[in-house]
């Protein structure tokens, strides 16, 4: 359904670079049969574009750009966008339609729901992190099709993964094995203590569910604040995901993205061990959340200043704050260009 919607939105793009205001301005580009999307590029004020997209008057969830510059993609993700792309059928060129959902599905890590059948299926599964990023993203395209993971975007994401020192976000992959054979995985990115999923695949029954469970437990043990699941879908809610208005989500995301990113395991792990060890570490995780040196009252003040009317229950439960000066979007990050 998501791919169908993305394909429909992008295939209708006609003459995206029309005459009018110059590059770098936050202007709208006409999408035939769809409306006017905000157009961004490397010189755009992305923070302003995001604010405009969050307004009730803007009824779309996308903006548009022809650029696949890694600096632009990195900064879009740092602002909470999901990078999507598509080949236009009108002029046969690739474009990117970064998505900012009106509502975002989030999993508070301790709230993961694991049914008994899933526990039984964990036997013989192992998981690793960042062992074969390129292979996982290539398999996502092969298994799911290139509906939004087009060649230019895949190339840019691979380059971002190879140059983590140049970006405020970190691309990563989770690989799931059955008796040593790769049978699934997903790619995503970390921003501070938030982890966001981008795409995943599996070639074996149960591999997808097992991978999600193990990924959640690894993130929880490492000290991540939450798992951003993106678009709201039934299976995500079944596993414990909760949907929040984008303004509430961004208020917390903008806070935790500034925190140091916790290190992830470098060795291959037995999935059953991740579930067992995370249970023992859950008390430590909760203490870490409760004993932060910044009080909840300060957190509420920072969030209410950043985004008015933010949901207190969401803010109180899932955030730790930093100094307000750290919440501003950094200057354009210097990254190598995708050739």
C-alpha positions in Angstrom: 0.0 0.0 0.0 2.8 2.4 0.9 4.7 1.7 -2.3 1.5 2.1 -4.3 0.9 5.5 -2.8 4.5 6.6 -3.3 4.4 5.4 -6.9 1.2 7.3 -7.5 2.5 10.5 -6.0 5.8 10.6 -7.8 4.7 9.4 -11.2 2.4 12.3 -11.5 5.2 14.9 -11.2 5.3 17.2 -14.2 8.1 19.8 -14.9 9.2 19.9 -11.3 11.8 22.6 -12.1 9.4 25.3 -13.4 10.3 28.9 -14.0 9.9 31.2 -11.0 11.8 31.7 -7.8 15.4 30.6 -7.7 16.9 27.5 -6.1 17.1 27.7 -2.3 13.7 29.3 -1.8 11.0 27.4 -0.1 8.5 27.4 -2.9 5.9 24.9 -4.1 6.3 22.7 -7.2 3.2 21.5 -9.0 2.5 17.8 -9.0 -0.1 17.1 -11.7 -3.3 15.6 -10.1 -1.8 15.8 -6.7 -1.2 19.5 -5.8 1.7 21.7 -4.9 4.6 20.2 -2.9 7.3 22.3 -1.2 10.5 22.0 -3.1 13.8 21.8 -1.3 17.5 21.5 -2.2 21.0 21.8 -0.6 20.5 25.5 -0.1 17.0 25.4 1.4 16.2 26.2 5.0 14.9 22.7 5.8 13.8 23.8 9.3 11.5 26.3 7.8 10.2 23.8 5.2 9.5 21.3 8.0 7.5 23.9 10.0 5.4 24.8 6.9 4.7 21.1 6.2 3.5 20.6 9.8 1.0 23.3 9.5 -2.7 22.3 9.2 -3.0 24.3 5.9 -0.5 21.9 4.2 -2.4 18.7 3.5 0.4 16.7 2.0 3.1 14.5 3.7 5.8 15.1 1.0 8.2 17.7 -0.3 10.1 17.3 -3.5 13.7 17.5 -4.8 15.7 16.3 -7.7 18.9 16.2 -5.6 20.3 13.0 -4.1 23.1 14.9 -2.4 24.2 13.0 0.8 24.3 16.3 2.8 20.7 17.0 1.9 19.6 13.4 2.7 21.4 13.4 6.0 19.9 16.7 7.1 16.4 15.6 6.1 16.7 12.5 8.2 18.1 14.6 11.1 14.9 16.6 10.9 12.7 13.5 11.0 12.0 13.0 7.3 11.9 9.6 5.7 13.8 9.7 2.3 11.7 8.2 -0.5 12.3 8.4 -4.2 10.7 7.3 -7.5 11.3 7.3 -11.2 8.9 9.7 -12.9 7.0 8.3 -15.8 6.5 11.8 -17.3 10.1 12.8 -17.9 11.8 9.5 -16.9 14.0 11.2 -14.3 14.6 10.3 -10.7 13.3 12.5 -8.0 13.1 12.3 -4.2 9.9 12.9 -2.2 11.0 13.0 1.4 8.0 12.1 3.7 7.0 13.7 6.9 4.0 11.7 8.2 1.1 13.6 9.7 1.1 10.8 12.3 4.1 8.7 13.3 4.1 5.2 14.8 6.5 4.8 17.7 7.4 1.8 19.8 8.4 2.6 23.4 10.9 -0.2 23.7 9.7 -1.8 27.0 6.2 -2.0 25.5 7.1 -4.6 22.9 4.5 -7.4 22.7 5.8 -10.9 22.1 3.4 -13.7 21.8 4.2 -17.3 22.8 4.4 -18.6 19.2 7.1 -15.9 18.4 9.2 -17.1 21.4 9.1 -20.6 20.1 10.2 -19.5 16.6 13.4 -17.8 17.9 15.3 -21.1 18.0 18.1 -21.3 15.5 18.0 -17.6 14.7 21.0 -15.2 15.1 21.2 -11.4 14.6 24.1 -9.0 13.8 24.4 -5.3 13.2 26.2 -3.6 10.3 27.9 -6.8 9.0 26.5 -6.5 5.5 24.6 -3.2 5.0 25.0 -3.2 1.2 23.7 -6.7 0.9 20.7 -6.0 3.1 19.6 -2.9 1.2 20.2 -4.7 -2.2 18.0 -7.5 -0.9 15.3 -5.0 0.2 15.2 -3.8 -3.5 15.3 -7.4 -4.9 12.5 -8.8 -2.7 10.3 -5.7 -2.4 11.0 -4.0 -5.7 12.4 -0.5 -6.4 9.2 1.3 -5.7 10.9 4.0 -3.6 14.4 2.6 -3.1 15.7 3.7 -6.5 19.3 3.4 -7.7 20.3 7.0 -6.9 18.9 6.8 -3.4 20.5 3.4 -2.7 23.8 4.7 -3.9 23.6 7.7 -1.6 22.6 5.6 1.4 25.5 3.3 0.9 27.8 6.2 0.8 26.3 7.7 4.0 26.8 4.3 5.7 30.5 4.2 4.6 31.1 7.8 6.0 29.5 7.9 9.5 32.0 10.4 10.8 30.6 13.0 8.4 27.0 12.9 9.5 24.8 13.6 12.5 22.9 10.5 11.7 24.2 6.9 11.4 22.9 4.4 8.8 22.8 0.9 10.1 21.6 -2.6 9.2 20.2 -5.5 11.3 20.8 -8.9 9.7 18.9 -12.0 10.7 20.3 -15.5 10.2 18.9 -19.0 10.5 21.6 -21.5 11.3 24.1 -19.1 9.8 22.3 -18.3 6.6 21.1 -14.7 5.9 17.3 -14.9 5.7 16.2 -11.3 6.4 17.2 -7.9 7.7 16.4 -4.2 7.7 18.1 -0.8 7.2 17.5 2.3 9.2 19.3 5.2 10.9 20.1 6.4 14.4 19.8 10.1 15.4 21.0 10.4 19.0 19.0 7.9 21.0 16.2 7.5 18.4 16.3 4.7 15.8 14.2 4.9 12.6 13.4 2.0 10.3 13.6 2.6 6.5 13.1 -0.8 4.9 13.3 -4.5 5.5 12.9 -7.9 3.9 12.8 -11.6 4.7 13.0 -14.8 2.7 11.9 -17.2 5.4 8.7 -17.4 7.4 8.9 -15.9 10.8 12.3 -14.2 10.1 10.7 -10.7 9.9 9.0 -11.1 13.3 12.0 -12.5 15.0 14.2 -9.8 13.5 11.9 -7.1 14.9 11.9 -8.6 18.3 15.6 -9.0 18.5 16.2 -5.5 17.1 13.9 -4.0 19.8 15.7 -5.8 22.6 19.1 -4.8 21.3 18.0 -1.1 21.1 16.5 -1.4 24.6 19.6 -2.9 26.1 21.8 -0.3 24.5 19.8 2.6 26.0 17.9 4.0 23.0 14.8 6.1 23.8 12.4 4.7 21.3 12.0 3.0 17.9 10.5 5.2 15.1 8.4 2.8 13.0 7.3 5.4 10.5 3.9 4.9 8.9 1.1 3.4 11.0 0.3 -0.1 10.0 -1.7 -2.9 11.9 1.2 -5.2 12.4 3.2 -2.4 14.1 0.4 -1.8 16.5 0.1 -5.5 17.2 3.7 -5.4 18.4 3.1 -2.4 20.7 3.5 0.6 18.4 1.5 3.8 19.2 0.7 6.6 16.8 1.3 10.2 17.7 0.7 13.5 15.9 3.7 14.7 14.0 4.1 17.8 16.2 4.3 15.7 19.3 6.7 13.2 17.7 9.1 15.9 16.4 9.2 17.7 19.8 10.7 14.5 21.4 12.7 13.5 18.3 14.4 17.0 18.3 15.4 16.4 21.9 16.8 12.9 21.8 18.6 13.4 18.4 21.1 15.7 20.2 22.1 13.0 22.7 25.2 10.7 22.2 24.2 7.6 20.1 24.7 4.4 22.2 27.0 1.8 20.8 25.5 -1.3 19.3 26.9 -4.8 19.6 29.6 -5.8 17.1 29.3 -9.6 17.4 26.7 -12.0 16.1 24.1 -12.7 18.8 21.7 -15.6 19.5 18.2 -14.1 19.3 17.1 -15.9 22.5 20.0 -14.3 24.3 18.9 -10.8 23.3 15.4 -11.4 24.8 16.8 -12.9 28.0 19.5 -10.3 28.6 17.2 -7.4 27.9 14.8 -8.6 30.5 17.5 -8.5 33.1 18.7 -5.1 31.9 15.2 -3.5 31.8 15.5 -2.3 35.4 18.8 -0.6 34.6 17.2 0.9 31.5 14.4 2.4 33.6 16.8 3.7 36.2 18.8 5.4 33.4 15.7 7.1 32.2 14.6 8.2 35.7 18.0 9.3 37.0 18.9 11.7 34.2 20.3 14.9 35.6 17.7 17.0 33.8 14.3 17.1 35.6 11.0 16.3 33.9 9.8 19.9 34.5 12.7 21.2 32.5 11.8 18.7 29.8 8.2 19.9 29.6 9.4 23.6 29.5 11.8 22.9 26.6 9.2 20.9 24.6 6.4 23.3 25.1 8.6 26.1 24.0 9.7 24.1 20.9 6.2 22.9 19.9 3.1 24.4 21.5 0.4 22.0 22.8 2.7 19.0 22.9 1.2 16.0 24.5 2.5 15.8 28.1 2.1 12.1 28.4 4.2 11.5 25.3 6.8 14.1 26.4 7.1 12.9 30.0 7.3 9.3 29.2 9.7 9.2 26.3 12.2 12.0 26.5 15.4 13.3 28.1 16.4 16.8 27.3 19.6 18.7 26.7 20.3 22.4 26.8 18.0 24.4 24.6 20.9 25.7 22.6 21.6 22.2 21.4 18.1 21.8 19.9 18.8 24.0 16.8 19.4 22.3 13.5 23.1 22.3 12.7 24.7 23.9 9.6 24.7 21.8 6.5 26.9 18.8 7.3 29.9 18.4 5.1 29.6 15.1 3.3 31.2 13.6 0.2 28.9 13.8 -2.9 27.5 10.7 -4.5 29.2 10.4 -7.9 
